[in-house]
Amino acid sequence: MNKQIFGAQMSLRCCGTTSPAAADGPRWQLYVAMTGLVSEWPTYTWPPAPEIPTLDERARALTDLGFTLAEGAEWEWTEHEGPDYHPHPARVLLLCSAKVRPLEGGAA
């Protein structure tokens, strides 16, 4: 069994998504933080929608990226203020994170 553990994070991106470029509204984006360039991290972006992706939708996105939740891991929510460089007023953002591991024989 693969024992590597990584952190996955999901947030509602209003601008500056890593891919694809945001042009048609806010969208939820999930990425797995790894070594190397941020631009090369596995990333999944849902179509524009304000609704939070369900647990099943998050699991499918992780699978598409070659990951699954680590044993005993759960999604945890935190609040965060947007960075000062955003082109709009600061607001509270919800960030969701979980520990993940590569799937056996997966793409990661």
N, CA, C and O of each residue as an XYZ file, in Angstrom:
432
protein
N       0.844     -1.193      0.000
C       0.000      0.000      0.000
C       0.885      1.251      0.000
O       1.894      1.299      0.703
N       0.516      2.232     -0.766
C       1.267      3.475     -0.842
C       1.070      4.258      0.449
O      -0.068      4.517      0.842
N       2.156      4.639      1.114
C       2.057      5.334      2.394
C       2.239      6.842      2.270
O       2.218      7.545      3.281
N       2.418      7.357      1.050
C       2.556      8.799      0.880
C       1.244      9.493      1.213
O       0.175      9.062      0.779
N       1.332     10.574      1.990
C       0.152     11.352      2.345
C       0.383     12.788      1.870
O       1.446     13.369      2.086
N      -0.633     13.340      1.224
C      -0.585     14.706      0.722
C      -1.786     15.471      1.262
O      -2.717     14.871      1.799
N      -1.770     16.772      1.123
C      -2.906     17.591      1.506
C      -3.683     18.017      0.286
O      -3.108     18.511     -0.684
N      -4.997     17.827      0.328
C      -5.880     18.315     -0.727
C      -6.629     19.506     -0.160
O      -6.986     19.514      1.019
N      -6.870     20.503     -0.982
C      -7.612     21.676     -0.550
C      -8.617     22.052     -1.616
O      -8.348     21.939     -2.812
N      -9.788     22.503     -1.168
C     -10.855     22.909     -2.075
C     -11.364     24.270     -1.630
O     -11.555     24.516     -0.439
N     -11.584     25.164     -2.611
C     -12.129     26.475     -2.293
C     -12.950     26.977     -3.472
O     -12.794     26.526     -4.606
N     -13.827     27.922     -3.168
C     -14.622     28.582     -4.206
C     -13.771     29.706     -4.748
O     -13.485     30.674     -4.043
N     -13.367     29.584     -5.997
C     -12.484     30.562     -6.622
C     -13.318     31.562     -7.413
O     -14.125     31.185     -8.262
N     -13.112     32.827     -7.123
C     -13.855     33.860     -7.848
C     -13.020     34.421     -8.990
O     -13.552     34.943     -9.970
N     -11.706     34.307     -8.848
C     -10.800     34.810     -9.873
C      -9.457     34.121     -9.676
O      -9.150     33.640     -8.585
N      -8.681     34.079    -10.709
C      -7.351     33.536    -10.592
C      -7.259     32.041    -10.407
O      -6.306     31.562     -9.793
N      -8.225     31.281    -10.920
C      -8.110     29.832    -10.834
C      -6.887     29.393    -11.627
O      -6.461     30.076    -12.559
N      -6.329     28.250    -11.251
C      -5.138     27.783    -11.957
C      -5.485     27.216    -13.323
O      -4.684     27.302    -14.254
N      -6.688     26.630    -13.450
C      -7.136     26.153    -14.767
C      -8.585     25.740    -14.662
O      -8.950     25.175    -13.631
N      -9.406     25.963    -15.600
C      -9.211     26.930    -16.679
C      -9.372     28.352    -16.146
O      -9.768     28.543    -14.996
N      -9.079     29.312    -16.945
C      -9.207     30.708    -16.511
C     -10.662     31.015    -16.192
O     -11.569     30.621    -16.926
N     -10.871     31.719    -15.095
C     -12.240     32.072    -14.702
C     -12.759     33.188    -15.584
O     -12.185     34.276    -15.618
N     -13.833     32.927    -16.291
C     -14.416     33.949    -17.144
C     -15.931     33.962    -17.020
O     -16.592     34.921    -17.419
N     -16.467     32.895    -16.468
C     -17.924     32.783    -16.456
C     -18.496     32.532    -15.060
O     -19.533     31.882    -14.928
N     -17.840     33.033    -14.029
C     -18.392     32.966    -12.693
C     -17.563     32.149    -11.720
O     -16.637     31.441    -12.114
N     -17.911     32.259    -10.428
C     -17.193     31.529     -9.385
C     -17.302     30.015     -9.600
O     -18.318     29.510    -10.079
N     -16.250     29.322     -9.241
C     -16.230     27.869     -9.395
C     -15.406     27.258     -8.271
O     -14.434     27.850     -7.801
N     -15.806     26.074     -7.851
C     -15.057     25.329     -6.844
C     -13.874     24.665     -7.518
O     -13.978     24.144     -8.629
N     -12.746     24.695     -6.822
C     -11.531     24.081     -7.353
C     -10.859     23.261     -6.250
O     -10.756     23.706     -5.107
N     -10.409     22.071     -6.606
C      -9.714     21.180     -5.690
C      -8.313     20.937     -6.242
O      -8.145     20.718     -7.442
N      -7.312     20.975     -5.374
C      -5.956     20.644     -5.816
C      -5.259     19.833     -4.739
O      -5.639     19.880     -3.569
N      -4.237     19.088     -5.141
C      -3.425     18.308     -4.219
C      -2.051     18.964     -4.167
O      -1.350     19.036     -5.177
N      -1.671     19.442     -2.983
C      -0.381     20.099     -2.799
C       0.724     19.050     -2.785
O       0.695     18.102     -2.001
N       1.692     19.241     -3.665
C       2.801     18.302     -3.794
C       4.101     19.093     -3.930
O       4.081     20.324     -3.948
N       5.218     18.395     -4.026
C       6.470     19.077     -4.306
C       6.454     19.527     -5.759
O       5.676     19.014     -6.563
N       7.296     20.467     -6.090
C       7.346     20.951     -7.465
C       6.556     22.225     -7.641
O       6.101     22.836     -6.674
N       6.402     22.611     -8.877
C       5.711     23.845     -9.221
C       4.211     23.748     -8.957
O       3.591     22.723     -9.239
N       3.634     24.814     -8.418
C       2.194     24.865     -8.168
C       1.427     24.608     -9.463
O       0.390     23.945     -9.446
N       1.924     25.122    -10.571
C       1.246     24.943    -11.859
C       1.182     23.471    -12.287
O       0.422     23.130    -13.193
N       1.963     22.603    -11.652
C       1.976     21.184    -11.997
C       1.191     20.330    -11.001
O       1.087     19.117    -11.189
N       0.635     20.934     -9.946
C      -0.141     20.174     -8.975
C      -1.405     19.627     -9.629
O      -2.002     20.300    -10.469
N      -1.820     18.423     -9.260
C      -3.092     17.893     -9.774
C      -4.245     18.811     -9.342
O      -4.390     19.121     -8.159
N      -5.051     19.235    -10.301
C      -6.127     20.191    -10.036
C      -7.407     19.750    -10.739
O      -7.377     19.297    -11.883
N      -8.528     19.888    -10.038
C      -9.838     19.598    -10.609
C     -10.690     20.841    -10.407
O     -10.770     21.357     -9.292
N     -11.322     21.328    -11.457
C     -12.173     22.509    -11.385
C     -13.574     22.157    -11.855
O     -13.768     21.670    -12.969
N     -14.556     22.412    -10.982
C     -15.955     22.158    -11.343
C     -16.480     23.295    -12.206
O     -15.908     24.385    -12.202
N     -17.563     23.061    -12.949
C     -18.200     24.146    -13.708
C     -18.688     25.236    -12.740
O     -18.891     24.961    -11.558
N     -18.874     26.454    -13.229
C     -19.317     27.549    -12.357
C     -20.607     27.193    -11.614
O     -21.603     26.802    -12.223
N     -20.567     27.336    -10.291
C     -21.734     27.103     -9.438
C     -21.363     27.470     -8.013
O     -20.248     27.184     -7.577
N     -22.270     28.095     -7.279
C     -21.966     28.439     -5.890
C     -22.152     27.265     -4.916
O     -21.668     27.322     -3.785
N     -22.850     26.201     -5.347
C     -23.107     25.082     -4.452
C     -21.815     24.318     -4.159
O     -20.991     24.107     -5.048
N     -21.654     23.912     -2.910
C     -20.474     23.157     -2.493
C     -20.556     21.742     -3.068
O     -21.586     21.082     -2.930
N     -19.487     21.268     -3.709
C     -19.495     19.887     -4.206
C     -19.739     18.898     -3.058
O     -19.184     19.047     -1.970
N     -20.566     17.902     -3.316
C     -20.904     16.911     -2.300
C     -19.701     16.023     -1.995
O     -18.691     16.070     -2.696
N     -19.819     15.218     -0.948
C     -18.749     14.264     -0.621
C     -18.487     13.322     -1.787
O     -17.333     13.023     -2.097
N     -19.557     12.847     -2.441
C     -19.385     11.956     -3.594
C     -18.692     12.673     -4.754
O     -17.832     12.090     -5.413
N     -19.057     13.924     -5.008
C     -18.417     14.688     -6.085
C     -16.934     14.918     -5.780
O     -16.094     14.858     -6.677
N     -16.621     15.181     -4.516
C     -15.218     15.355     -4.130
C     -14.444     14.055     -4.296
O     -13.300     14.062     -4.751
N     -15.074     12.925     -3.922
C     -14.420     11.621     -4.061
C     -14.140     11.310     -5.529
O     -13.066     10.811     -5.866
N     -15.114     11.608     -6.410
C     -14.907     11.375     -7.854
C     -13.787     12.268     -8.401
O     -12.982     11.827     -9.221
N     -13.739     13.518     -7.946
C     -12.683     14.431     -8.398
C     -11.318     13.913     -7.950
O     -10.365     13.919     -8.729
N     -11.223     13.467     -6.703
C      -9.952     12.911     -6.226
C      -9.554     11.688     -7.044
O      -8.389     11.534     -7.410
N     -10.523     10.816     -7.331
C     -10.243      9.627     -8.139
C      -9.738     10.022     -9.516
O      -8.780      9.437    -10.021
N     -10.377     11.012    -10.125
C      -9.926     11.501    -11.435
C      -8.478     11.990    -11.379
O      -7.748     11.891    -12.365
N      -8.065     12.519    -10.222
C      -6.703     13.014    -10.052
C      -5.731     11.913     -9.613
O      -4.525     12.142     -9.527
N      -6.270     10.707     -9.334
C      -5.423      9.591     -8.914
C      -5.220      9.493     -7.414
O      -4.223      8.932     -6.961
N      -6.165     10.040     -6.626
C      -6.046     10.059     -5.171
C      -7.331      9.566     -4.512
O      -8.372      9.436     -5.155
N      -7.229      9.298     -3.220
C      -8.373      8.980     -2.385
C      -8.082      9.528     -0.992
O      -6.929      9.810     -0.666
N      -9.117      9.680     -0.170
C      -8.885     10.135      1.200
C      -7.974      9.148      1.915
O      -8.085      7.938      1.717
N      -7.071      9.664      2.747
C      -6.213      8.811      3.561
C      -7.083      8.121      4.615
O      -8.170      8.598      4.941
N      -6.608      7.022      5.131
C      -7.368      6.270      6.135
C      -7.712      7.165      7.319
O      -6.833      7.795      7.906
N      -8.990      7.215      7.662
C      -9.464      8.008      8.789
C      -9.587      9.501      8.520
O      -9.998     10.250      9.406
N      -9.241      9.944      7.324
C      -9.288     11.385      7.008
C     -10.718     11.839      6.744
O     -11.539     11.087      6.219
N     -10.995     13.065      7.111
C     -12.277     13.708      6.839
C     -12.007     15.111      6.320
O     -10.956     15.694      6.589
N     -12.964     15.645      5.576
C     -12.851     17.016      5.098
C     -13.048     17.963      6.273
O     -13.981     17.794      7.059
N     -12.176     18.958      6.398
C     -12.263     19.948      7.470
C     -12.415     21.330      6.846
O     -11.746     21.661      5.867
N     -13.304     22.132      7.429
C     -13.577     23.473      6.909
C     -12.937     24.525      7.803
O     -12.958     24.405      9.027
N     -12.368     25.558      7.186
C     -11.829     26.706      7.909
C     -12.241     27.978      7.179
O     -12.566     27.949      5.992
N     -12.224     29.088      7.898
C     -12.498     30.393      7.292
C     -11.184     31.109      7.050
O     -10.226     30.954      7.807
N     -11.153     31.887      5.994
C      -9.933     32.586      5.604
C     -10.333     33.878      4.907
O     -11.283     33.895      4.125
N      -9.608     34.966      5.187
C      -9.880     36.214      4.458
C      -9.124     36.204      3.152
O      -7.982     35.749      3.086
N      -9.758     36.701      2.121
C      -9.104     36.778      0.820
C      -7.831     37.610      0.897
O      -7.726     38.493      1.748
N      -6.866     37.346      0.029
C      -5.611     38.102      0.058
C      -5.800     39.558     -0.339
O      -6.754     39.908     -1.035
N      -4.877     40.402      0.114
C      -4.946     41.840     -0.149
C      -4.874     42.176     -1.634
O      -5.400     43.203     -2.062
N      -4.231     41.324     -2.420
C      -4.047     41.634     -3.835
C      -5.274     41.326     -4.696
O      -5.251     41.584     -5.900
N      -6.343     40.780     -4.109
C      -7.551     40.520     -4.891
C      -8.111     41.828     -5.436
O      -8.007     42.865     -4.782
N      -8.705     41.790     -6.628
C      -9.223     43.013     -7.235
C     -10.575     43.455     -6.675
O     -11.202     44.366     -7.217
N     -11.021     42.826     -5.608
C     -12.297     43.186     -4.998
C     -12.102     43.224     -3.484
O     -11.076     42.756     -2.990
N     -13.061     43.769     -2.739
C     -12.900     43.869     -1.284
C     -12.680     42.493     -0.639
O     -13.194     41.481     -1.115
N     -11.912     42.479      0.443
C     -11.666     41.236      1.184
C     -12.990     40.693      1.695
O     -13.885     41.450      2.071
N     -13.099     39.389      1.703
C     -14.297     38.735      2.228
C     -13.870     37.411      2.834
O     -12.768     36.927      2.573
N     -14.735     36.832      3.636
C     -14.418     35.552      4.256
C     -14.587     34.445      3.224
O     -15.601     34.379      2.529
N     -13.600     33.593      3.135
C     -13.641     32.454      2.225
C     -13.694     31.175      3.033
O     -13.128     31.106      4.124
N     -14.360     30.172      2.518
C     -14.345     28.855      3.134
C     -13.324     27.994      2.409
O     -13.331     27.903      1.182
N     -12.452     27.367      3.177
C     -11.475     26.439      2.623
C     -11.752     25.061      3.209
O     -12.007     24.919      4.405
N     -11.700     24.076      2.370
C     -11.952     22.700      2.780
C     -10.670     21.908      2.510
O     -10.097     22.013      1.426
N     -10.220     21.127      3.475
C      -8.991     20.370      3.260
C      -9.105     18.977      3.846
O      -9.905     18.724      4.747
N      -8.286     18.076      3.318
C      -8.259     16.693      3.795
C      -6.915     16.078      3.433
O      -6.264     16.507      2.481
N      -6.510     15.084      4.186
C      -5.316     14.307      3.867
C      -5.712     13.245      2.838
O      -6.739     12.581      2.979
N      -4.885     13.097      1.807
C      -5.172     12.139      0.739
C      -3.928     11.290      0.470
O      -2.815     11.641      0.861
N      -4.150     10.178     -0.202
C      -3.045      9.312     -0.614
C      -3.269      8.911     -2.065
O      -4.406      8.878     -2.533
N      -2.192      8.609     -2.775
C      -2.344      8.156     -4.163
C      -3.092      6.831     -4.214
O      -2.943      5.990     -3.328
N      -3.887      6.655     -5.241
C      -4.542      5.378     -5.479
C      -3.490      4.342     -5.899
O      -2.501      4.681     -6.549
N      -3.706      3.116     -5.532
C      -2.809      2.054     -6.001
C      -2.912      1.992     -7.513
O      -4.001      1.808     -8.057
N      -1.784      2.146     -8.195
C      -1.788      2.106     -9.649
C      -2.415      3.317    -10.284
O      -2.700      3.313    -11.481
N      -2.645      4.405     -9.468
C      -3.288      5.607     -9.977
C      -2.336      6.490    -10.747
O      -1.160      6.166    -10.913
N      -2.847      7.589    -11.206
C      -2.091      8.504    -12.063
C      -1.108      9.360    -11.270
O      -0.194      9.944    -11.851
N      -1.283      9.442     -9.936
C      -0.437     10.339     -9.133
C       0.967      9.790     -8.953
O       1.799     10.424     -8.303
